[in-house]
């Protein structure tokens, strides 16, 4: 079990290891009234990746807490869409970086409004000047260590929806809050899961949907010329809160926009 904290009643203890060292991870879940989009997948990832960090969680306990959170918060959003955030830390205390043995995790539960969702003509993006480094030990984990994304997000302004980050080899990996999916004449391409700082729930679900339809999906490194060259038939940003977002302009280059993928991947079909 965890120590449960509700954000509307106060924050985590001052000696919490998530606050001190980023020792934890989080999930953001799109909610429609009392139901969550891809909820089971979010909870499965949270339990699995917490285990990779040596933090023990119970999926059943988390499910019960989500039900309690729905009853607590949904009314504030008139039964409509909102966002549930679960922040898990290893707990409070420990001597410096070294945690105490047998620590009880802390769980902070909070809610927020759903961000704007209407992008029928696509969005503008650019390449980030902030590189991203992915430690193989933590690849894919949505940990509290997001400083690179924070610095990249400072490049955003009202004209940009997202910036795309690359590693030291120049491979494009992901946006500050999104995963990448490229459409080409030979099928769909996305960066390898093992290379990602965050392996998104939406990315996982969309790739499964495409493969179930018999479409060709490959995972390989992407370079800037792949996205702005003639082979690009569409570039999509994937996020489990925002869904599928088409990119119409990247670093000043116009890209083709096709809303077909958003039609195939309707998040409201995944409510549970």
Phi and psi in degrees as a GROMACS rama.xvg file:
@    title "Ramachandran Plot"
@    xaxis  label "Phi"
@    yaxis  label "Psi"
@TYPE xy
-118.119  162.574  UNK-2
-81.5718  117.795  UNK-3
-97.2563  129.639  UNK-4
-126.53  133.74  UNK-5
-101.367  129.046  UNK-6
-62.1934  -30.5222  UNK-7
-77.4552  -2.9203  UNK-8
-110.747  -4.25169  UNK-9
136.282  171.248  UNK-10
-96.1664  -164.452  UNK-11
-78.2913  161.238  UNK-12
-60.2551  153.159  UNK-13
-62.3257  -26.6255  UNK-14
-98.22  20.5968  UNK-15
-65.465  138.474  UNK-16
-73.3712  -22.6141  UNK-17
-67.1653  -40.7359  UNK-18
-69.8573  -40.2054  UNK-19
-77.2497  -39.3676  UNK-20
-132.521  4.04142  UNK-21
66.692  29.2166  UNK-22
-86.2661  77.7061  UNK-23
172.761  -166.334  UNK-24
-156.568  173.218  UNK-25
-151.604  164.208  UNK-26
-134.24  140.779  UNK-27
-118.378  126.294  UNK-28
-124.098  125.748  UNK-29
-74.3211  131.079  UNK-30
-118.718  143.815  UNK-31
-121.695  102.879  UNK-32
61.6083  -120.484  UNK-33
-96.9837  5.46946  UNK-34
-108.948  150.018  UNK-35
-112.451  143.254  UNK-36
-76.6172  123.715  UNK-37
51.9234  38.7255  UNK-38
-59.5396  -46.3816  UNK-39
-59.7106  -40.3752  UNK-40
-65.8848  -39.175  UNK-41
-61.65  -45.8766  UNK-42
-68.6607  -37.4381  UNK-43
-62.8584  -42.7812  UNK-44
-65.4987  -41.0348  UNK-45
-61.9362  -45.5295  UNK-46
-65.3308  -45.1001  UNK-47
-63.4523  -48.5295  UNK-48
-74.6989  -30.3038  UNK-49
-62.0214  -39.9238  UNK-50
-61.2575  -35.963  UNK-51
-62.955  -27.7301  UNK-52
-91.3999  -0.319886  UNK-53
80.5075  24.6375  UNK-54
-111.096  118.144  UNK-55
-87.8771  125.308  UNK-56
-129.08  154.274  UNK-57
-107.195  124.152  UNK-58
-62.1337  -38.0577  UNK-59
-62.9994  -42.0896  UNK-60
-62.6763  -42.1865  UNK-61
-64.2848  -40.6579  UNK-62
-60.8672  -43.2986  UNK-63
-64.4307  -38.8215  UNK-64
-67.034  -36.5828  UNK-65
-63.8631  -39.6169  UNK-66
-63.3622  -41.9606  UNK-67
-64.6967  -39.4871  UNK-68
-64.5944  -38.9746  UNK-69
-61.4744  -44.9831  UNK-70
-64.9949  -31.6266  UNK-71
-79.3345  -40.1797  UNK-72
-106.841  -29.4812  UNK-73
-57.2213  -36.3775  UNK-74
-62.3648  -24.8584  UNK-75
-70.2737  -15.7497  UNK-76
-115.066  24.3822  UNK-77
54.2679  34.6154  UNK-78
73.5199  7.27073  UNK-79
-94.8096  -155.118  UNK-80
-77.9279  143.077  UNK-81
-156.848  179.923  UNK-82
-124.373  128.456  UNK-83
-102.174  129.944  UNK-84
-118.728  128.587  UNK-85
-113.571  116.306  UNK-86
-112.744  117.741  UNK-87
-110.405  132.21  UNK-88
-123.104  163.602  UNK-89
-63.7198  -24.0373  UNK-90
134.768  -164.859  UNK-91
-111.803  141.789  UNK-92
101.768  -159.705  UNK-93
97.3077  158.767  UNK-94
-99.1083  101.761  UNK-95
64.3082  -139.255  UNK-96
-67.8501  -26.5513  UNK-97
-76.6661  117.794  UNK-98
-77.1702  153.505  UNK-99
-69.4149  152.844  UNK-100
-74.1583  148.201  UNK-101
66.4972  29.3457  UNK-102
-69.1981  145.898  UNK-103
-93.8565  123.868  UNK-104
-62.978  151.723  UNK-105
-103.367  141.444  UNK-106
-127.666  118.47  UNK-107
-102.482  124.476  UNK-108
-111.905  126.214  UNK-109
-139.971  166.923  UNK-110
-133.419  159.665  UNK-111
-156.667  166.978  UNK-112
-73.9333  150.234  UNK-113
-71.1055  133.675  UNK-114
-70.0016  167.5  UNK-115
-54.3621  140.994  UNK-116
-121.872  -8.36385  UNK-117
-95.2947  102.148  UNK-118
-131.971  61.2385  UNK-119
-63.1967  -29.4716  UNK-120
-98.4713  7.60495  UNK-121
90.0277  175.256  UNK-122
-125.757  166.01  UNK-123
-99.3789  139.711  UNK-124
-137.906  170.101  UNK-125
-147.217  171.736  UNK-126
-87.2577  134.602  UNK-127
-79.8278  147.776  UNK-128
-88.0866  -5.74585  UNK-129
-94.1102  117.991  UNK-130
-75.0538  158.596  UNK-131
-118.348  135.774  UNK-132
-114.999  126.603  UNK-133
-114.672  111.639  UNK-134
-75.4996  122.84  UNK-135
-54.1826  -28.9914  UNK-136
-64.9276  -29.3006  UNK-137
-115.71  10.5569  UNK-138
-55.4407  132.753  UNK-139
86.6366  -16.5507  UNK-140
-77.9479  132.098  UNK-141
-85.4766  69.0333  UNK-142
-79.0079  171.125  UNK-143
-76.2272  -5.33592  UNK-144
-86.5806  88.1954  UNK-145
-124.557  29.3367  UNK-146
-64.862  -36.3989  UNK-147
-62.4768  -41.9936  UNK-148
-66.2728  -36.8505  UNK-149
-61.3415  -45.8841  UNK-150
-66.1915  -39.6384  UNK-151
-65.2124  -38.961  UNK-152
-65.452  -19.9803  UNK-153
-68.3581  -14.7182  UNK-154
-80.033  -12.9556  UNK-155
-75.1494  146.009  UNK-156
-138.571  -171.275  UNK-157
-65.6688  -17.3765  UNK-158
-90.2275  -11.1891  UNK-159
-118.376  132.55  UNK-160
-85.7949  -34.9781  UNK-161
-157.081  155.029  UNK-162
-121.324  144.195  UNK-163
-103.258  129.205  UNK-164
-102.209  146.849  UNK-165
-125.253  161.264  UNK-166
-90.9669  -174.072  UNK-167
-66.3791  -18.8209  UNK-168
-89.5223  -0.307109  UNK-169
84.5636  6.51375  UNK-170
-77.4737  129.384  UNK-171
-76.3598  126.994  UNK-172
-109.352  -51.0589  UNK-173
-170.723  168.256  UNK-174
-86.6944  -178.165  UNK-175
-64.991  -26.4871  UNK-176
-140.457  10.9167  UNK-177
-137.977  156.448  UNK-178
-99.4166  161.687  UNK-179
-107.209  142.672  UNK-180
-142.018  123.558  UNK-181
-109.616  133.539  UNK-182
-99.8012  129.261  UNK-183
-130.065  172.897  UNK-184
-65.552  -21.0898  UNK-185
-95.7823  2.0328  UNK-186
128.791  -156.985  UNK-187
-105.41  142.401  UNK-188
-131.741  138.02  UNK-189
-144.194  149.595  UNK-190
-59.3366  148.937  UNK-191
-59.3663  141.774  UNK-192
-56.8704  -38.2175  UNK-193
-66.7919  -14.0807  UNK-194
-95.2163  -4.6197  UNK-195
-92.1123  143.177  UNK-196
-70.3955  -41.7707  UNK-197
-129.323  117.761  UNK-198
-91.065  101.004  UNK-199
-71.0015  148.599  UNK-200
-63.5249  -40.841  UNK-201
-64.4261  -42.0985  UNK-202
-56.6067  -48.8169  UNK-203
-58.9778  -45.5494  UNK-204
-68.5836  -43.1706  UNK-205
-63.0169  -43.5557  UNK-206
-61.8408  -40.097  UNK-207
-62.7958  -43.2098  UNK-208
-60.656  -44.405  UNK-209
-64.7348  -43.8174  UNK-210
-65.8955  -36.9935  UNK-211
-63.5453  -27.5049  UNK-212
-84.1166  0.00111684  UNK-213
83.5484  13.0013  UNK-214
-84.7265  150.333  UNK-215
-78.6692  123.246  UNK-216
-127.513  126.687  UNK-217
-126.671  151.103  UNK-218
-114.29  115.866  UNK-219
-155.731  162.386  UNK-220
-61.7135  145.344  UNK-221
-112.963  140.067  UNK-222
-113.898  161.035  UNK-223
-53.6727  -38.5629  UNK-224
-66.1421  -23.2613  UNK-225
-66.3987  -34.7326  UNK-226
-86.1178  -30.8858  UNK-227
-110.406  4.6319  UNK-228
-88.9256  179.522  UNK-229
-66.7442  -21.7334  UNK-230
-71.8262  -17.5647  UNK-231
-75.1981  117.502  UNK-232
-104.19  2.37857  UNK-233
159.406  138.141  UNK-234
-121.746  131.67  UNK-235
-125.107  141.655  UNK-236
-105.455  129.21  UNK-237
-114.596  133.302  UNK-238
-156.6  134.055  UNK-239
-72.5386  -12.9165  UNK-240
-90.7676  -43.8448  UNK-241
-86.7362  -22.7332  UNK-242
86.0536  -136.531  UNK-243
-104.793  122.361  UNK-244
-121.653  124.04  UNK-245
-80.5764  142.125  UNK-246
-98.16  122.053  UNK-247
-97.6468  -21.5062  UNK-248
-145.578  128.92  UNK-249
-130.051  115.841  UNK-250
52.398  39.1835  UNK-251
85.0352  -2.94451  UNK-252
-96.6271  129.597  UNK-253
-74.9398  134.469  UNK-254
-116.581  151.568  UNK-255
-67.2903  142.205  UNK-256
-116.974  127.761  UNK-257
-137.073  120.767  UNK-258
-85.9392  8.07924  UNK-259
-62.419  -37.8827  UNK-260
-64.4735  -39.2413  UNK-261
-63.2161  -32.0853  UNK-262
-69.6501  -41.9075  UNK-263
-64.2937  -39.5514  UNK-264
-108.628  77.0626  UNK-265
-89.4841  110.245  UNK-266
-61.6394  -28.3659  UNK-267
-67.2267  -13.4057  UNK-268
-76.2796  -11.1542  UNK-269
-105.991  10.4762  UNK-270
-64.7309  139.298  UNK-271
